[in-house]
């Protein structure tokens, strides 16, 4: 049988960010693959050591464009632990509100990209239409659709007015209706099921071996979610389910993300209704006492980890970021083995690629 090597990337219509693959084929079947990264490495962790704790808020917000808020929030939490301060309850609620809106935005963006890559443009257009509602709400809250600059050490800088609250609740009602309808379309779309069922398989053992987190892990039966397992305000006061499936393929990941989107819409509604009154921030000193702290959050793609060490100055001695994207990327050679060339686009789309997030 004819053996062929197909290069994909670093510039390719399938990839929105630079990543290079060498796909080895026998006929139409993938026998092996290699992956090369590093094209968008920016040295963000090293840059953090050259900037003050305050300046780094804006730097880490640019690790990832899709989940910029959760990066800044997780970093701020680590610094707040070093300072020994607690943010006001209202600030914690506002942070969580933006986190859930980011999750909605990220999951709908992912669904649109997956649908576009398998030729289902109608689902792509509906998903990105609904995503605009979440982006509009975030823009109303922060002034930005991608980077929000809401977090400060000690709280947040932006509030939600009573008028905004009522308007956002109406928008969430619309979004809930539209996403429920879209989920029905996805569940009954035979072409999508045919292209995704049994493709990109990851077993629970492989998930644990590669330390995969987030929707990809939950689609393989790993019952883990930082919002529930290590709850902070307001998640310790909210009730929600964690969707989980066991098939471990791209279809299971689709269902997990769509169900999580609906849960996030409900969480946004609960957060707005139960948000307490009070200040938005507490004063924080510019110099951070010596010590080290870790902070973990549930980003749209899974657990986000920040380690911050201080030597007593106004700049950190070390900042280490562990994003949820890299473990999923490392599983791609395993997922690609045995699929047909036509299914390579489905596998690459299924893990929710964010190369800037992984390279940093």
Secondary structure, DSSP 4 states (H G I P E B T S, - for coil): --EEEEEE-SSBTTBSS--EEEEEEETTEEEEEEEE--TT---HHHHHTTSBTTHHHHHHTTS-STTHHHHHHHHHHHHHHHHT----HHHHHHHHHHHHHHHHHHHHHHHHHHHHHTT-HHHHHHHHHHHHHHHHHHHHHHS-SS----EETTEES----HHHHHHHHHHHHHHHHHHHHHHHHHHH-HHHHHHHTTSS---HHHHHHHT--HHHHHTTT----HHHHT--TTGGG--------SS-SHHHHHHHHHHHHHHHHHHHHHHHHHPPPS-SB----SSPPSEEEEEEEEETTEEEEEEEEE-SSSBEEEEEEE-SHHHHHHTHHHHHTT-BGGGHHHHHHHT---HHHHH-
